[in-house]
Amino acid sequence: MTLLITVFAAVISTIIWYLRENSNMKLGMLSLIYWGASLMWFVDAVAEYIEIGSGYFTPAATDMLHDSYLGLSAVALGLVIWLVAVLIEDPNGRIKRMLTKK
């Protein structure tokens, strides 16, 4: 489930980045975060398949629930990292204007 959730997040963020290619909101960074997470979970899935074999394809319901929470947590963490990067760069100068406004 973690792999599936992060792949969906990667595909969606890549489509948004592609459709808004002139955006200065660091959408490319967001999609790279999710593609990196997807690659990490893919390697984890391959290693787990090598370890337990065909039992990998019949997980228990609690394992799927835990994996879903982990996948959603990875997506949320990626969003937080992206948001912090956007706020630090302040591409539209909104934070600077807010702080210097008298």
N, CA, C and O atoms as CSV, one atom per row, in Angstrom:
chain,resi,resn,atom,element,x,y,z
A,1,MET,N,N,0.812,-1.201,0.000
A,1,MET,CA,C,0.000,0.000,0.000
A,1,MET,C,C,0.857,1.267,0.000
A,1,MET,O,O,0.490,2.269,-0.613
A,2,THR,N,N,1.997,1.218,0.689
A,2,THR,CA,C,2.843,2.410,0.717
A,2,THR,C,C,3.322,2.740,-0.690
A,2,THR,O,O,3.327,3.901,-1.098
A,3,LEU,N,N,3.720,1.714,-1.421
A,3,LEU,CA,C,4.171,1.933,-2.793
A,3,LEU,C,C,3.052,2.499,-3.649
A,3,LEU,O,O,3.266,3.449,-4.402
A,4,LEU,N,N,1.886,1.939,-3.545
A,4,LEU,CA,C,0.746,2.388,-4.343
A,4,LEU,C,C,0.378,3.844,-4.030
A,4,LEU,O,O,0.133,4.634,-4.941
A,5,ILE,N,N,0.341,4.187,-2.763
A,5,ILE,CA,C,-0.026,5.548,-2.360
A,5,ILE,C,C,1.006,6.557,-2.837
A,5,ILE,O,O,0.644,7.616,-3.350
A,6,THR,N,N,2.288,6.241,-2.674
A,6,THR,CA,C,3.313,7.198,-3.109
A,6,THR,C,C,3.405,7.293,-4.629
A,6,THR,O,O,3.728,8.355,-5.160
A,7,VAL,N,N,3.129,6.210,-5.332
A,7,VAL,CA,C,3.116,6.287,-6.800
A,7,VAL,C,C,1.964,7.174,-7.267
A,7,VAL,O,O,2.132,7.976,-8.186
A,8,PHE,N,N,0.803,7.036,-6.644
A,8,PHE,CA,C,-0.317,7.924,-6.992
A,8,PHE,C,C,0.034,9.383,-6.719
A,8,PHE,O,O,-0.260,10.256,-7.536
A,9,ALA,N,N,0.659,9.650,-5.580
A,9,ALA,CA,C,1.065,11.019,-5.251
A,9,ALA,C,C,2.099,11.525,-6.258
A,9,ALA,O,O,2.057,12.689,-6.657
A,10,ALA,N,N,3.022,10.661,-6.666
A,10,ALA,CA,C,4.041,11.057,-7.638
A,10,ALA,C,C,3.425,11.366,-8.998
A,10,ALA,O,O,3.781,12.357,-9.635
A,11,VAL,N,N,2.511,10.525,-9.434
A,11,VAL,CA,C,1.872,10.742,-10.736
A,11,VAL,C,C,1.035,12.016,-10.718
A,11,VAL,O,O,1.095,12.807,-11.659
A,12,ILE,N,N,0.263,12.221,-9.670
A,12,ILE,CA,C,-0.589,13.416,-9.584
A,12,ILE,C,C,0.263,14.685,-9.529
A,12,ILE,O,O,-0.033,15.662,-10.217
A,13,SER,N,N,1.325,14.673,-8.709
A,13,SER,CA,C,2.162,15.868,-8.617
A,13,SER,C,C,2.929,16.118,-9.918
A,13,SER,O,O,3.173,17.269,-10.279
A,14,THR,N,N,3.304,15.065,-10.613
A,14,THR,CA,C,3.985,15.237,-11.897
A,14,THR,C,C,3.044,15.822,-12.943
A,14,THR,O,O,3.446,16.682,-13.726
A,15,ILE,N,N,1.804,15.367,-12.963
A,15,ILE,CA,C,0.827,15.916,-13.911
A,15,ILE,C,C,0.586,17.397,-13.620
A,15,ILE,O,O,0.534,18.215,-14.539
A,16,ILE,N,N,0.440,17.738,-12.344
A,16,ILE,CA,C,0.234,19.146,-11.985
A,16,ILE,C,C,1.455,19.973,-12.368
A,16,ILE,O,O,1.312,21.075,-12.899
A,17,TRP,N,N,2.652,19.456,-12.106
A,17,TRP,CA,C,3.886,20.162,-12.478
A,17,TRP,C,C,3.951,20.355,-13.992
A,17,TRP,O,O,4.329,21.429,-14.461
A,18,TYR,N,N,3.592,19.339,-14.754
A,18,TYR,CA,C,3.668,19.428,-16.207
A,18,TYR,C,C,2.654,20.436,-16.750
A,18,TYR,O,O,2.962,21.197,-17.667
A,19,LEU,N,N,1.460,20.441,-16.190
A,19,LEU,CA,C,0.432,21.366,-16.681
A,19,LEU,C,C,0.723,22.808,-16.278
A,19,LEU,O,O,0.281,23.738,-16.953
A,20,ARG,N,N,1.450,23.001,-15.202
A,20,ARG,CA,C,1.773,24.349,-14.732
A,20,ARG,C,C,3.289,24.546,-14.755
A,20,ARG,O,O,3.883,24.908,-13.739
A,21,GLU,N,N,3.913,24.311,-15.906
A,21,GLU,CA,C,5.362,24.320,-16.004
A,21,GLU,C,C,5.991,25.680,-15.723
A,21,GLU,O,O,7.170,25.738,-15.373
A,22,ASN,N,N,5.263,26.756,-15.860
A,22,ASN,CA,C,5.817,28.081,-15.609
A,22,ASN,C,C,5.602,28.533,-14.170
A,22,ASN,O,O,5.912,29.676,-13.835
A,23,SER,N,N,5.090,27.679,-13.333
A,23,SER,CA,C,4.839,28.030,-11.945
A,23,SER,C,C,6.155,28.111,-11.177
A,23,SER,O,O,7.081,27.342,-11.435
A,24,ASN,N,N,6.229,29.038,-10.241
A,24,ASN,CA,C,7.431,29.163,-9.428
A,24,ASN,C,C,7.215,28.586,-8.030
A,24,ASN,O,O,7.868,29.008,-7.075
A,25,MET,N,N,6.315,27.639,-7.911
A,25,MET,CA,C,5.964,27.053,-6.614
A,25,MET,C,C,6.720,25.758,-6.305
A,25,MET,O,O,6.307,25.010,-5.418
A,26,LYS,N,N,7.803,25.481,-7.005
A,26,LYS,CA,C,8.648,24.307,-6.753
A,26,LYS,C,C,7.878,22.988,-6.885
A,26,LYS,O,O,8.101,22.059,-6.109
A,27,LEU,N,N,6.988,22.906,-7.851
A,27,LEU,CA,C,6.226,21.673,-8.048
A,27,LEU,C,C,7.106,20.527,-8.527
A,27,LEU,O,O,6.815,19.360,-8.264
A,28,GLY,N,N,8.178,20.860,-9.227
A,28,GLY,CA,C,9.123,19.830,-9.653
A,28,GLY,C,C,9.778,19.153,-8.461
A,28,GLY,O,O,9.990,17.941,-8.463
A,29,MET,N,N,10.095,19.940,-7.447
A,29,MET,CA,C,10.678,19.381,-6.233
A,29,MET,C,C,9.689,18.443,-5.543
A,29,MET,O,O,10.070,17.382,-5.050
A,30,LEU,N,N,8.426,18.839,-5.513
A,30,LEU,CA,C,7.398,17.995,-4.898
A,30,LEU,C,C,7.292,16.658,-5.626
A,30,LEU,O,O,7.222,15.606,-4.990
A,31,SER,N,N,7.279,16.698,-6.945
A,31,SER,CA,C,7.172,15.439,-7.687
A,31,SER,C,C,8.424,14.581,-7.497
A,31,SER,O,O,8.323,13.355,-7.445
A,32,LEU,N,N,9.598,15.201,-7.393
A,32,LEU,CA,C,10.819,14.417,-7.151
A,32,LEU,C,C,10.809,13.788,-5.757
A,32,LEU,O,O,11.302,12.674,-5.579
A,33,ILE,N,N,10.260,14.482,-4.780
A,33,ILE,CA,C,10.133,13.902,-3.433
A,33,ILE,C,C,9.297,12.628,-3.509
A,33,ILE,O,O,9.668,11.601,-2.939
A,34,TYR,N,N,8.175,12.697,-4.209
A,34,TYR,CA,C,7.295,11.533,-4.283
A,34,TYR,C,C,7.880,10.424,-5.152
A,34,TYR,O,O,7.710,9.248,-4.830
A,35,TRP,N,N,8.562,10.765,-6.242
A,35,TRP,CA,C,9.187,9.723,-7.048
A,35,TRP,C,C,10.309,9.045,-6.265
A,35,TRP,O,O,10.513,7.838,-6.393
A,36,GLY,N,N,11.040,9.818,-5.452
A,36,GLY,CA,C,12.070,9.220,-4.602
A,36,GLY,C,C,11.473,8.278,-3.571
A,36,GLY,O,O,12.007,7.197,-3.322
A,37,ALA,N,N,10.357,8.692,-2.969
A,37,ALA,CA,C,9.674,7.819,-2.004
A,37,ALA,C,C,9.155,6.560,-2.698
A,37,ALA,O,O,9.223,5.464,-2.141
A,38,SER,N,N,8.639,6.721,-3.907
A,38,SER,CA,C,8.142,5.555,-4.662
A,38,SER,C,C,9.275,4.587,-4.962
A,38,SER,O,O,9.103,3.373,-4.849
A,39,LEU,N,N,10.419,5.110,-5.338
A,39,LEU,CA,C,11.581,4.254,-5.603
A,39,LEU,C,C,12.010,3.528,-4.332
A,39,LEU,O,O,12.341,2.343,-4.371
A,40,MET,N,N,12.003,4.237,-3.213
A,40,MET,CA,C,12.372,3.623,-1.938
A,40,MET,C,C,11.413,2.481,-1.599
A,40,MET,O,O,11.852,1.397,-1.215
A,41,TRP,N,N,10.096,2.721,-1.741
A,41,TRP,CA,C,9.123,1.673,-1.412
A,41,TRP,C,C,9.190,0.515,-2.407
A,41,TRP,O,O,8.911,-0.629,-2.046
A,42,PHE,N,N,9.559,0.804,-3.664
A,42,PHE,CA,C,9.712,-0.268,-4.643
A,42,PHE,C,C,10.863,-1.193,-4.258
A,42,PHE,O,O,10.734,-2.417,-4.308
A,43,VAL,N,N,11.988,-0.593,-3.873
A,43,VAL,CA,C,13.125,-1.411,-3.430
A,43,VAL,C,C,12.750,-2.214,-2.192
A,43,VAL,O,O,13.131,-3.378,-2.068
A,44,ASP,N,N,12.010,-1.605,-1.281
A,44,ASP,CA,C,11.550,-2.307,-0.088
A,44,ASP,C,C,10.641,-3.475,-0.462
A,44,ASP,O,O,10.749,-4.554,0.122
A,45,ALA,N,N,9.751,-3.270,-1.425
A,45,ALA,CA,C,8.840,-4.330,-1.855
A,45,ALA,C,C,9.602,-5.490,-2.492
A,45,ALA,O,O,9.289,-6.655,-2.248
A,46,VAL,N,N,10.602,-5.163,-3.307
A,46,VAL,CA,C,11.402,-6.218,-3.938
A,46,VAL,C,C,12.160,-7.004,-2.876
A,46,VAL,O,O,12.200,-8.233,-2.926
A,47,ALA,N,N,12.760,-6.308,-1.918
A,47,ALA,CA,C,13.503,-6.994,-0.853
A,47,ALA,C,C,12.576,-7.878,-0.020
A,47,ALA,O,O,12.946,-8.991,0.351
A,48,GLU,N,N,11.376,-7.385,0.271
A,48,GLU,CA,C,10.423,-8.182,1.049
A,48,GLU,C,C,9.947,-9.386,0.247
A,48,GLU,O,O,9.752,-10.463,0.810
A,49,TYR,N,N,9.758,-9.218,-1.061
A,49,TYR,CA,C,9.350,-10.346,-1.900
A,49,TYR,C,C,10.445,-11.405,-1.939
A,49,TYR,O,O,10.158,-12.602,-1.889
A,50,ILE,N,N,11.684,-10.972,-2.028
A,50,ILE,CA,C,12.797,-11.926,-2.026
A,50,ILE,C,C,12.843,-12.683,-0.703
A,50,ILE,O,O,13.162,-13.871,-0.665
A,51,GLU,N,N,12.522,-11.980,0.376
A,51,GLU,CA,C,12.584,-12.582,1.706
A,51,GLU,C,C,11.459,-13.581,1.968
A,51,GLU,O,O,11.712,-14.677,2.467
A,52,ILE,N,N,10.206,-13.212,1.634
A,52,ILE,CA,C,9.083,-14.087,2.003
A,52,ILE,C,C,8.410,-14.770,0.818
A,52,ILE,O,O,7.530,-15.608,1.015
A,53,GLY,N,N,8.797,-14.436,-0.387
A,53,GLY,CA,C,8.257,-15.119,-1.555
A,53,GLY,C,C,6.820,-14.736,-1.875
A,53,GLY,O,O,6.439,-13.571,-1.757
A,54,SER,N,N,6.028,-15.716,-2.278
A,54,SER,CA,C,4.661,-15.440,-2.740
A,54,SER,C,C,3.737,-14.983,-1.616
A,54,SER,O,O,2.660,-14.452,-1.889
A,55,GLY,N,N,4.126,-15.173,-0.377
A,55,GLY,CA,C,3.337,-14.688,0.753
A,55,GLY,C,C,3.240,-13.176,0.771
A,55,GLY,O,O,2.394,-12.609,1.462
A,56,TYR,N,N,4.101,-12.527,0.017
A,56,TYR,CA,C,4.072,-11.065,-0.084
A,56,TYR,C,C,2.739,-10.572,-0.650
A,56,TYR,O,O,2.271,-9.487,-0.306
A,57,PHE,N,N,2.138,-11.380,-1.521
A,57,PHE,CA,C,0.911,-10.968,-2.200
A,57,PHE,C,C,-0.363,-11.272,-1.420
A,57,PHE,O,O,-1.461,-11.000,-1.905
A,58,THR,N,N,-0.233,-11.833,-0.219
A,58,THR,CA,C,-1.398,-12.106,0.622
A,58,THR,C,C,-1.182,-11.510,2.019
A,58,THR,O,O,-1.043,-12.253,2.991
A,59,PRO,N,N,-1.152,-10.186,2.124
A,59,PRO,CA,C,-0.915,-9.580,3.436
A,59,PRO,C,C,-2.171,-9.651,4.310
A,59,PRO,O,O,-3.291,-9.766,3.813
A,60,ALA,N,N,-1.955,-9.580,5.587
A,60,ALA,CA,C,-3.074,-9.533,6.537
A,60,ALA,C,C,-3.713,-8.147,6.470
A,60,ALA,O,O,-3.084,-7.180,6.038
A,61,ALA,N,N,-4.953,-8.067,6.899
A,61,ALA,CA,C,-5.678,-6.790,6.850
A,61,ALA,C,C,-5.006,-5.740,7.726
A,61,ALA,O,O,-4.945,-4.571,7.346
A,62,THR,N,N,-4.509,-6.132,8.878
A,62,THR,CA,C,-3.846,-5.161,9.757
A,62,THR,C,C,-2.554,-4.658,9.134
A,62,THR,O,O,-2.206,-3.488,9.300
A,63,ASP,N,N,-1.831,-5.525,8.416
A,63,ASP,CA,C,-0.613,-5.087,7.734
A,63,ASP,C,C,-0.936,-4.072,6.645
A,63,ASP,O,O,-0.208,-3.096,6.463
A,64,MET,N,N,-2.030,-4.303,5.922
A,64,MET,CA,C,-2.425,-3.352,4.882
A,64,MET,C,C,-2.842,-2.016,5.488
A,64,MET,O,O,-2.548,-0.961,4.927
A,65,LEU,N,N,-3.522,-2.055,6.623
A,65,LEU,CA,C,-3.919,-0.830,7.297
A,65,LEU,C,C,-2.702,-0.049,7.783
A,65,LEU,O,O,-2.636,1.169,7.621
A,66,HIS,N,N,-1.746,-0.747,8.372
A,66,HIS,CA,C,-0.523,-0.088,8.825
A,66,HIS,C,C,0.269,0.484,7.651
A,66,HIS,O,O,0.805,1.588,7.743
A,67,ASP,N,N,0.342,-0.254,6.562
A,67,ASP,CA,C,1.033,0.238,5.369
A,67,ASP,C,C,0.322,1.459,4.785
A,67,ASP,O,O,0.971,2.374,4.278
A,68,SER,N,N,-0.993,1.473,4.856
A,68,SER,CA,C,-1.742,2.635,4.364
A,68,SER,C,C,-1.436,3.874,5.198
A,68,SER,O,O,-1.218,4.957,4.656
A,69,TYR,N,N,-1.421,3.708,6.517
A,69,TYR,CA,C,-1.064,4.833,7.392
A,69,TYR,C,C,0.353,5.318,7.109
A,69,TYR,O,O,0.612,6.521,7.090
A,70,LEU,N,N,1.259,4.384,6.891
A,70,LEU,CA,C,2.636,4.749,6.602
A,70,LEU,C,C,2.740,5.487,5.269
A,70,LEU,O,O,3.481,6.464,5.157
A,71,GLY,N,N,2.006,5.028,4.266
A,71,GLY,CA,C,2.017,5.700,2.961
A,71,GLY,C,C,1.442,7.104,3.044
A,71,GLY,O,O,1.992,8.042,2.467
A,72,LEU,N,N,0.330,7.246,3.764
A,72,LEU,CA,C,-0.262,8.578,3.932
A,72,LEU,C,C,0.653,9.493,4.740
A,72,LEU,O,O,0.715,10.696,4.486
A,73,SER,N,N,1.361,8.926,5.711
A,73,SER,CA,C,2.317,9.709,6.486
A,73,SER,C,C,3.480,10.168,5.614
A,73,SER,O,O,3.962,11.291,5.761
A,74,ALA,N,N,3.931,9.310,4.713
A,74,ALA,CA,C,5.015,9.692,3.801
A,74,ALA,C,C,4.563,10.815,2.868
A,74,ALA,O,O,5.325,11.742,2.594
A,75,VAL,N,N,3.335,10.730,2.384
A,75,VAL,CA,C,2.799,11.790,1.518
A,75,VAL,C,C,2.675,13.096,2.295
A,75,VAL,O,O,3.012,14.162,1.778
A,76,ALA,N,N,2.192,13.018,3.537
A,76,ALA,CA,C,2.051,14.216,4.365
A,76,ALA,C,C,3.417,14.828,4.668
A,76,ALA,O,O,3.566,16.049,4.630
A,77,LEU,N,N,4.406,14.003,4.966
A,77,LEU,CA,C,5.746,14.517,5.235
A,77,LEU,C,C,6.331,15.185,3.994
A,77,LEU,O,O,6.986,16.222,4.095
A,78,GLY,N,N,6.099,14.595,2.829
A,78,GLY,CA,C,6.551,15.221,1.584
A,78,GLY,C,C,5.915,16.580,1.374
A,78,GLY,O,O,6.580,17.520,0.938
A,79,LEU,N,N,4.620,16.690,1.684
A,79,LEU,CA,C,3.936,17.978,1.571
A,79,LEU,C,C,4.494,19.004,2.555
A,79,LEU,O,O,4.632,20.178,2.210
A,80,VAL,N,N,4.813,18.578,3.763
A,80,VAL,CA,C,5.378,19.491,4.757
A,80,VAL,C,C,6.745,19.987,4.304
A,80,VAL,O,O,7.033,21.180,4.401
A,81,ILE,N,N,7.586,19.092,3.814
A,81,ILE,CA,C,8.913,19.486,3.330
A,81,ILE,C,C,8.774,20.470,2.176
A,81,ILE,O,O,9.476,21.480,2.131
A,82,TRP,N,N,7.876,20.180,1.248
A,82,TRP,CA,C,7.656,21.082,0.111
A,82,TRP,C,C,7.140,22.441,0.573
A,82,TRP,O,O,7.594,23.476,0.086
A,83,LEU,N,N,6.204,22.443,1.500
A,83,LEU,CA,C,5.639,23.687,2.001
A,83,LEU,C,C,6.700,24.537,2.695
A,83,LEU,O,O,6.736,25.752,2.503
A,84,VAL,N,N,7.544,23.928,3.483
A,84,VAL,CA,C,8.624,24.669,4.144
A,84,VAL,C,C,9.569,25.261,3.103
A,84,VAL,O,O,9.990,26.411,3.234
A,85,ALA,N,N,9.904,24.492,2.076
A,85,ALA,CA,C,10.792,24.999,1.021
A,85,ALA,C,C,10.157,26.177,0.290
A,85,ALA,O,O,10.842,27.151,-0.025
A,86,VAL,N,N,8.860,26.100,0.017
A,86,VAL,CA,C,8.171,27.199,-0.668
A,86,VAL,C,C,8.104,28.424,0.242
A,86,VAL,O,O,8.310,29.546,-0.221
A,87,LEU,N,N,7.822,28.226,1.513
A,87,LEU,CA,C,7.751,29.357,2.435
A,87,LEU,C,C,9.118,30.013,2.636
A,87,LEU,O,O,9.195,31.234,2.775
A,88,ILE,N,N,10.183,29.236,2.654
A,88,ILE,CA,C,11.525,29.803,2.796
A,88,ILE,C,C,11.886,30.621,1.563
A,88,ILE,O,O,12.423,31.723,1.680
A,89,GLU,N,N,11.592,30.083,0.382
A,89,GLU,CA,C,11.926,30.812,-0.851
A,89,GLU,C,C,11.007,32.004,-1.066
A,89,GLU,O,O,11.439,33.023,-1.606
A,90,ASP,N,N,9.758,31.899,-0.658
A,90,ASP,CA,C,8.756,32.960,-0.798
A,90,ASP,C,C,8.736,33.493,-2.237
A,90,ASP,O,O,9.092,34.648,-2.472
A,91,PRO,N,N,8.321,32.658,-3.200
A,91,PRO,CA,C,8.431,33.024,-4.607
A,91,PRO,C,C,7.623,34.259,-5.027
A,91,PRO,O,O,8.030,34.965,-5.950
A,92,ASN,N,N,6.519,34.528,-4.387
A,92,ASN,CA,C,5.713,35.689,-4.760
A,92,ASN,C,C,5.934,36.873,-3.836
A,92,ASN,O,O,5.316,37.922,-4.023
A,93,GLY,N,N,6.797,36.728,-2.850
A,93,GLY,CA,C,7.101,37.814,-1.936
A,93,GLY,C,C,5.995,38.144,-0.955
A,93,GLY,O,O,6.001,39.227,-0.370
A,94,ARG,N,N,5.066,37.264,-0.763
A,94,ARG,CA,C,3.926,37.537,0.124
A,94,ARG,C,C,4.342,37.616,1.591
A,94,ARG,O,O,3.870,38.487,2.321
A,95,ILE,N,N,5.205,36.730,2.019
A,95,ILE,CA,C,5.627,36.742,3.418
A,95,ILE,C,C,6.450,37.995,3.694
A,95,ILE,O,O,6.295,38.625,4.740
A,96,LYS,N,N,7.316,38.351,2.766
A,96,LYS,CA,C,8.126,39.562,2.940
A,96,LYS,C,C,7.224,40.806,3.029
A,96,LYS,O,O,7.449,41.674,3.873
A,97,ARG,N,N,6.218,40.891,2.170
A,97,ARG,CA,C,5.302,42.029,2.224
A,97,ARG,C,C,4.526,42.045,3.527
A,97,ARG,O,O,4.300,43.110,4.103
A,98,MET,N,N,4.116,40.875,3.997
A,98,MET,CA,C,3.363,40.793,5.237
A,98,MET,C,C,4.213,41.234,6.431
A,98,MET,O,O,3.724,41.912,7.335
A,99,LEU,N,N,5.471,40.848,6.424
A,99,LEU,CA,C,6.350,41.189,7.549
A,99,LEU,C,C,6.801,42.651,7.526
A,99,LEU,O,O,7.079,43.229,8.577
A,100,THR,N,N,6.875,43.239,6.353
A,100,THR,CA,C,7.335,44.629,6.252
A,100,THR,C,C,6.193,45.627,6.189
A,100,THR,O,O,6.431,46.834,6.164
A,101,LYS,N,N,4.977,45.154,6.162
A,101,LYS,CA,C,3.822,46.032,6.084
A,101,LYS,C,C,3.642,46.768,7.423
A,101,LYS,O,O,3.723,46.176,8.499
A,102,LYS,N,N,3.400,48.060,7.314
A,102,LYS,CA,C,3.231,48.851,8.543
A,102,LYS,C,C,1.841,49.382,8.639
A,102,LYS,O,O,1.508,50.071,9.603
